[in-house]
Amino acid sequence: MAARAKYWLIKSEPDVFSFDDLWRAKGKTTPWDGVRNYQARNFMRDGMRVGDGILYYHSSCKAPGVAGIARVASAAYPDPTQFDSRDAHFDAKSEKQDPRWYVVDVQAVEKCPQFVPLERLRGEVRLGDMLILRRGNRLSITPVTAGEWGLVRGLGGL
């Protein structure tokens, strides 16, 4: 990645943790934990910076799409779930002195007055290169260009 991205899209299954759940969290903030993909981890660890904008995307549901706007609220730090053998995200091969997995804290900023469904994103010609729309893209975190950021915000009524 030549230049550091300033905008991101993160996916969450709404029945696991929706944008409304984030909105209701203490301080509208939560750790973004459980990521177990190296490329997504690298985006968090090496690319995300406090203040970066986030499109909060509901995935793996009947109506996928962008539900709200968040921001990166902390620098990356080791994901504590990787060390907890009772947690679904436990990684027996990860060591505290050399952690494999990282998290950033994510803070809700704005609810989209209009949910932006996947079909609407796909129908917008100017979003043709957006990573979330590429065939086979299953990453939970992807960079977003400034143009995509502005366009999706507009589609959401912001």
C-alpha positions in Angstrom: 0.0 0.0 0.0 1.7 3.2 -1.2 -0.1 5.7 1.0 -1.8 5.1 4.2 -5.6 4.8 3.8 -7.7 7.2 5.9 -11.0 5.4 5.4 -12.0 1.8 6.0 -15.0 -0.5 5.7 -15.5 -3.0 8.4 -17.9 -5.9 8.3 -20.0 -7.2 11.2 -22.9 -9.7 11.2 -25.7 -7.7 12.7 -26.9 -10.7 14.8 -23.4 -10.8 16.4 -22.7 -7.1 16.8 -24.8 -4.5 14.8 -24.2 -0.8 14.4 -27.0 -0.3 16.9 -25.0 -2.4 19.4 -22.0 -0.2 18.9 -24.2 2.9 19.3 -25.4 1.5 22.7 -21.9 0.5 23.9 -20.3 2.5 26.7 -18.9 5.5 25.1 -20.2 4.2 21.8 -16.9 2.3 21.7 -15.7 -1.3 21.6 -12.6 -3.3 20.7 -12.8 -4.7 17.2 -11.7 -8.2 18.2 -11.8 -11.7 16.7 -10.3 -10.9 13.4 -8.4 -14.0 12.2 -7.3 -13.1 8.7 -3.7 -11.9 8.3 -4.4 -9.3 5.6 -7.2 -7.8 7.8 -4.9 -8.0 10.8 -2.2 -6.1 8.9 -4.7 -3.4 7.9 -5.5 -2.9 11.6 -2.0 -3.2 12.9 -0.1 -1.4 10.2 -2.6 0.9 8.5 -5.4 2.1 10.8 -4.7 5.2 12.8 -6.8 7.0 15.5 -9.3 9.2 13.8 -9.6 7.2 10.5 -13.2 7.0 9.2 -15.0 3.7 9.1 -18.0 2.6 7.0 -19.8 0.1 9.3 -21.2 -2.7 7.1 -23.7 -5.3 8.1 -22.8 -8.6 6.4 -24.0 -12.2 6.2 -27.6 -11.2 6.6 -30.8 -10.8 4.7 -30.0 -7.1 3.9 -26.3 -6.4 3.8 -25.1 -2.9 3.6 -23.7 0.2 5.3 -25.5 1.1 8.5 -23.4 3.8 10.0 -20.2 5.8 10.4 -17.6 5.0 13.0 -14.0 6.0 13.6 -10.8 4.3 14.7 -10.6 5.2 18.4 -7.2 3.6 19.4 -4.0 2.4 18.0 -3.7 -1.4 17.4 -3.0 -3.6 20.4 -2.9 -7.3 21.0 -6.3 -9.0 20.8 -6.9 -10.4 24.3 -9.3 -13.1 23.0 -6.4 -14.9 21.4 -5.1 -15.8 24.8 -8.4 -16.9 26.4 -8.9 -20.6 26.0 -12.7 -20.2 26.8 -13.1 -17.7 23.9 -14.2 -18.7 20.4 -11.3 -16.7 19.1 -8.6 -18.5 21.2 -5.4 -19.2 19.3 -3.2 -21.8 21.0 -0.2 -20.9 18.8 -0.3 -17.2 19.7 2.1 -16.1 22.5 1.8 -13.1 24.7 5.4 -12.0 24.0 4.7 -12.4 20.2 1.0 -12.0 19.6 -0.5 -12.9 16.2 -3.7 -10.9 16.4 -4.5 -7.3 17.0 -7.6 -5.1 17.6 -8.4 -1.4 17.4 -11.1 0.3 19.3 -14.0 1.4 17.1 -16.3 4.3 18.1 -19.8 5.0 16.6 -20.0 8.5 15.1 -23.2 8.8 13.0 -26.2 6.6 12.1 -27.0 6.7 8.4 -30.4 8.2 8.0 -30.8 5.8 5.1 -29.3 2.3 5.2 -27.2 1.8 2.1 -27.9 -1.7 0.8 -25.4 -3.8 -1.1 -27.6 -3.5 -4.2 -27.4 0.3 -4.1 -23.6 0.1 -3.8 -23.4 -2.2 -6.7 -25.7 0.0 -8.8 -23.5 3.1 -8.3 -21.1 3.1 -11.3 -18.7 5.4 -9.4 -18.2 2.6 -6.9 -17.1 0.1 -9.5 -13.6 -0.3 -8.0 -14.7 -0.5 -4.4 -13.1 -3.6 -2.8 -16.3 -4.7 -1.0 -17.9 -5.1 -4.4 -15.2 -7.3 -5.9 -16.1 -10.9 -6.6 -14.8 -13.2 -3.9 -13.8 -10.5 -1.4 -14.5 -11.8 2.0 -12.2 -9.6 4.1 -13.7 -8.1 7.2 -11.7 -4.9 6.8 -10.9 -3.1 3.6 -9.5 0.3 2.7 -11.9 2.8 1.1 -10.8 5.8 -1.0 -11.8 9.3 -0.1 -14.1 9.4 -3.2 -15.8 6.1 -2.1 -16.1 7.5 1.5 -17.9 10.6 0.3 -20.2 8.9 -2.1 -21.3 6.2 0.4 -21.9 8.8 3.0 -24.1 10.7 0.5 -26.0 7.6 -0.3 -26.7 7.2 3.4 -28.1 10.7 3.7 -25.1 12.2 5.4 
